[in-house]
Amino acid sequence: QLQLVESGGGLVQPGGSLRLSCAASGFPLDYYAIAWFRQAPGKEREGVSCISSNGASTNYADSVKGRFTISRDNAKNTVYLRMNSLKPEDAAVYYCAAAERVAGKCGYNGMDSWGKGTLVTVSS
């Protein structure tokens, strides 16, 4: 069974950067499209970014376009989310999730496996 573990969260000042990692075990990650989600207190979970199994396609929420970059290293069974120019409204628990999809596709529905999340705090 695929297991996902997020890391890289922490406290950062507005305008700062973080790189989140989503490490997979139990199954080769290259079978899966991966998505990052976030959930802030009192808000619904939202899809932030996704990447297809082969890395050919990516998608970003409008709120993070131009600031966040998703990437993957299938040899390391890891997906990354580089977050630049962080804003207080980016503060949330960030989750990665996996789904089997047609090659070249990614999305935010029907995820099969979830990590437990990593907390990102953006504050001065």
Rosetta silent file (secondary structure, phi, psi, omega in degrees, C-alpha in Angstrom):
SEQUENCE: QLQLVESGGGLVQPGGSLRLSCAASGFPLDYYAIAWFRQAPGKEREGVSCISSNGASTNYADSVKGRFTISRDNAKNTVYLRMNSLKPEDAAVYYCAAAERVAGKCGYNGMDSWGKGTLVTVSS
SCORE:     score description
SCORE:     0.000 S_00000001
   1 L     0.000  137.773 -179.825    0.000    0.000    0.000 S_00000001
   2 L   -71.668  131.924  174.728    1.283    3.453   -0.884 S_00000001
   3 E  -121.803  139.150 -177.540    2.216    5.590    2.094 S_00000001
   4 E  -121.511  137.169  178.310    2.943    9.298    1.892 S_00000001
   5 E  -132.010  120.908  178.431    4.857   11.433    4.363 S_00000001
   6 E   -90.544  151.414  174.830    5.089   15.203    4.086 S_00000001
   7 E  -154.010  168.458  175.414    7.931   17.272    5.480 S_00000001
   8 L   104.265   -5.863  177.200    9.443   20.721    5.175 S_00000001
   9 L   -70.167  170.335  179.156    6.810   22.817    6.879 S_00000001
  10 E   163.483 -167.407  178.912    7.654   25.400    9.480 S_00000001
  11 E   -96.851  129.040  179.303    7.528   29.056   10.423 S_00000001
  12 E  -139.756  149.484  177.772    8.522   31.575    7.776 S_00000001
  13 L   -78.741  153.489  173.938    8.193   35.321    7.481 S_00000001
  14 L   -52.333  136.545 -175.866    6.007   36.874    4.800 S_00000001
  15 L    90.470  -10.310 -179.150    7.946   36.945    1.563 S_00000001
  16 L   -81.860 -176.500 -176.275    9.967   33.917    2.555 S_00000001
  17 L  -132.318  153.088  171.673   10.257   30.493    0.975 S_00000001
  18 E  -143.749  154.676  170.602    9.820   26.862    1.909 S_00000001
  19 E  -123.091  117.463  176.320   10.149   23.594    0.071 S_00000001
  20 E   -90.196  147.437  176.005    7.758   20.846    1.025 S_00000001
  21 E  -122.580  146.055  175.619    8.517   17.216    0.288 S_00000001
  22 E  -126.312  104.132 -177.119    6.148   14.307   -0.151 S_00000001
  23 E   -98.923  133.565 -177.614    8.008   11.026    0.225 S_00000001
  24 E  -108.172  149.039  173.215    6.371    7.794   -0.845 S_00000001
  25 E  -145.068  159.176  176.655    6.952    4.243    0.291 S_00000001
  26 L    93.281  -16.411 -178.910    5.344    0.897   -0.339 S_00000001
  27 L  -166.280  145.462  179.555    4.849    1.369   -4.054 S_00000001
  28 L   -61.257  128.621 -175.754    6.671    3.117   -6.903 S_00000001
  29 H   -68.043  -21.708 -174.639    5.537    6.707   -7.014 S_00000001
  30 H   -72.056   -1.720  170.711    5.735    6.894  -10.796 S_00000001
  31 H   -80.030  -14.034 -165.409    2.410    5.083  -11.052 S_00000001
  32 L  -119.228  140.947  161.951    0.670    8.037   -9.446 S_00000001
  33 E   -80.284  145.472 -176.664   -0.323   11.581  -10.119 S_00000001
  34 E  -122.100  141.465  175.374    0.261   13.671   -7.006 S_00000001
  35 E  -129.111  146.900  170.480   -1.594   16.674   -5.676 S_00000001
  36 E  -103.804  136.061  176.158   -0.905   19.087   -2.872 S_00000001
  37 E  -123.670  164.075  172.560   -3.799   20.348   -0.801 S_00000001
  38 E  -144.118  152.989  177.483   -3.985   22.746    2.091 S_00000001
  39 E  -142.003  118.854  176.432   -6.427   23.435    4.854 S_00000001
  40 L   -94.060  156.359  179.662   -6.388   26.497    7.063 S_00000001
  41 L   -55.114  130.137  178.129   -8.300   26.656   10.343 S_00000001
  42 L    77.960    3.490 -178.890  -11.981   27.192    9.728 S_00000001
  43 L  -120.267  159.769  176.919  -11.635   26.772    5.969 S_00000001
  44 L   -76.010  153.648  175.569  -12.305   23.967    3.550 S_00000001
  45 L   -66.899  139.704  179.911   -9.465   21.962    2.120 S_00000001
  46 E  -130.647  146.687  174.237   -8.382   23.265   -1.272 S_00000001
  47 E   -75.477  133.717 -176.756   -6.262   21.879   -4.056 S_00000001
  48 E  -105.185  -47.093 -177.197   -3.063   23.843   -4.488 S_00000001
  49 E  -161.986  153.433  175.142   -1.114   22.093   -7.213 S_00000001
  50 E  -143.916  161.178 -179.234   -0.869   18.762   -8.968 S_00000001
  51 E  -142.576  139.692 -179.797    1.544   16.929  -11.220 S_00000001
  52 L   -72.330  167.485 -175.270    1.027   13.993  -13.533 S_00000001
  53 L   -60.687  -33.514 -179.183    2.780   10.664  -13.015 S_00000001
  54 L   -96.055    2.750  178.860    5.356   11.433  -15.685 S_00000001
  55 L    77.279    2.583 -175.023    5.755   15.071  -14.658 S_00000001
  56 L   -74.915  -26.702 -177.239    4.611   16.293  -18.062 S_00000001
  57 L  -124.160  140.330  175.561    1.564   18.157  -16.771 S_00000001
  58 E  -135.485  162.165  177.792    1.109   20.443  -13.818 S_00000001
  59 E  -146.428  147.075  179.851   -1.689   22.584  -12.486 S_00000001
  60 E  -135.335  143.325  170.156   -1.837   25.404   -9.964 S_00000001
  61 L   -65.255  148.959 -178.381   -4.574   27.169   -8.080 S_00000001
  62 L   -57.442  -33.772 -175.894   -4.887   30.799   -9.132 S_00000001
  63 L   -67.834  -16.187 -176.503   -3.891   31.911   -5.654 S_00000001
  64 L  -120.549   -3.515 -179.333   -0.425   30.342   -5.965 S_00000001
  65 L   -57.617  134.854  179.976    0.389   30.688   -9.663 S_00000001
  66 L    85.557  -10.809 -179.833    3.757   32.265  -10.213 S_00000001
  67 L  -116.613  -33.824 -177.580    4.816   31.634   -6.609 S_00000001
  68 E  -107.302  147.176  176.443    4.641   27.858   -6.143 S_00000001
  69 E  -135.487  125.704  176.627    6.333   25.203   -8.236 S_00000001
  70 E   -99.108  142.916  177.706    5.578   21.491   -8.118 S_00000001
  71 E  -152.058  167.787  179.306    8.125   18.945   -9.242 S_00000001
  72 E  -145.053  150.206  174.113    8.885   15.282   -8.810 S_00000001
  73 E  -127.166   94.579 -176.150   11.856   12.961   -8.705 S_00000001
  74 H   -65.499  -27.161  177.426   10.512    9.489   -9.346 S_00000001
  75 H   -65.333  -29.273  178.659   13.936    7.970   -8.751 S_00000001
  76 H   -99.937    2.242 -179.521   13.722    9.302   -5.198 S_00000001
  77 L    55.402   40.990 -174.055    9.999    8.553   -4.875 S_00000001
  78 E  -138.678  140.810  172.701    9.459   12.158   -3.867 S_00000001
  79 E  -116.675  143.241 -176.388    7.350   15.096   -4.980 S_00000001
  80 E  -120.081  154.008  170.978    8.222   18.641   -4.019 S_00000001
  81 E  -132.576  107.168  177.737    6.357   21.901   -3.649 S_00000001
  82 E   -88.384  125.033 -176.111    8.563   24.953   -3.746 S_00000001
  83 E  -119.755  114.926  178.531    6.753   27.921   -2.217 S_00000001
  84 L  -112.268  164.322  177.170    8.124   31.410   -2.758 S_00000001
  85 L    48.887   48.509 -175.203    6.859   34.855   -1.775 S_00000001
  86 L   -65.067  144.306 -179.130    4.773   33.333    0.963 S_00000001
  87 L  -117.738  157.634  177.059    1.836   35.302    2.301 S_00000001
  88 H   -55.480  -32.378  179.656    0.001   35.008    5.614 S_00000001
  89 H   -73.743   -5.513  173.775   -2.945   33.545    3.721 S_00000001
  90 H   -83.832  -10.431 -178.925   -0.750   30.632    2.638 S_00000001
  91 L   -63.711  129.485 -176.346   -0.578   29.423    6.235 S_00000001
  92 E  -179.416  172.259  165.172   -2.229   26.019    6.525 S_00000001
  93 E   -87.333  127.087 -179.008   -1.624   22.339    6.968 S_00000001
  94 E  -103.352  131.499 -179.371   -0.374   21.058    3.635 S_00000001
  95 E  -120.136  145.452  167.071   -1.173   17.528    2.503 S_00000001
  96 E  -109.217  151.951 -178.430   -0.012   15.487   -0.426 S_00000001
  97 E  -145.707  154.561 -175.299   -2.221   12.861   -1.984 S_00000001
  98 E  -124.379  148.556  175.288   -1.877   10.312   -4.756 S_00000001
  99 E  -150.053  143.286  173.615   -4.171    8.944   -7.432 S_00000001
 100 L   -79.555  124.892 -179.514   -3.731    6.610  -10.379 S_00000001
 101 L  -138.924  165.331  174.030   -4.530    8.566  -13.524 S_00000001
 102 L   -57.935  139.849 -179.465   -3.978    8.404  -17.235 S_00000001
 103 L   -53.090  134.838  178.808   -0.421    9.403  -18.047 S_00000001
 104 L    89.477    1.368 -179.870   -0.133   13.133  -18.486 S_00000001
 105 L  -118.403  148.627  170.577   -3.144   13.951  -16.336 S_00000001
 106 L  -146.451  165.402 -179.217   -3.519   15.222  -12.802 S_00000001
 107 L  -172.760 -171.844 -173.508   -6.350   16.521  -10.683 S_00000001
 108 L  -120.376    4.835 -179.237   -7.783   16.973   -7.236 S_00000001
 109 L  -107.089  154.568  171.786  -10.627   14.439   -7.164 S_00000001
 110 L    62.783   38.876  179.859  -10.675   10.777   -6.248 S_00000001
 111 L   -72.088  140.876 -174.783   -7.376   10.674   -4.401 S_00000001
 112 L   -93.208  -35.694 -175.763   -6.414    7.193   -3.224 S_00000001
 113 E  -136.186  144.791 -178.299   -3.800    7.867   -0.553 S_00000001
 114 E  -130.467  147.459  168.163   -3.121   10.793    1.739 S_00000001
 115 L   -86.145  178.392 -177.403   -0.306   11.912    3.967 S_00000001
 116 L   -93.273   -7.947  173.061   -0.851   13.296    7.440 S_00000001
 117 L    99.536  157.478  174.259    0.204   16.817    6.594 S_00000001
 118 E  -136.497  137.778 -172.699    2.857   19.356    7.459 S_00000001
 119 E   -87.952  130.170  174.037    2.136   22.730    9.042 S_00000001
 120 E  -114.795  123.327  177.979    3.156   25.947    7.330 S_00000001
 121 E  -117.749  128.017  179.989    2.987   29.128    9.377 S_00000001
 122 E  -118.698  108.496 -174.476    3.587   32.496    7.748 S_00000001
 123 L  -159.463  147.035  175.441    4.038   35.240   10.266 S_00000001
 124 L   -92.518    0.000    0.000    6.365   38.055   11.173 S_00000001
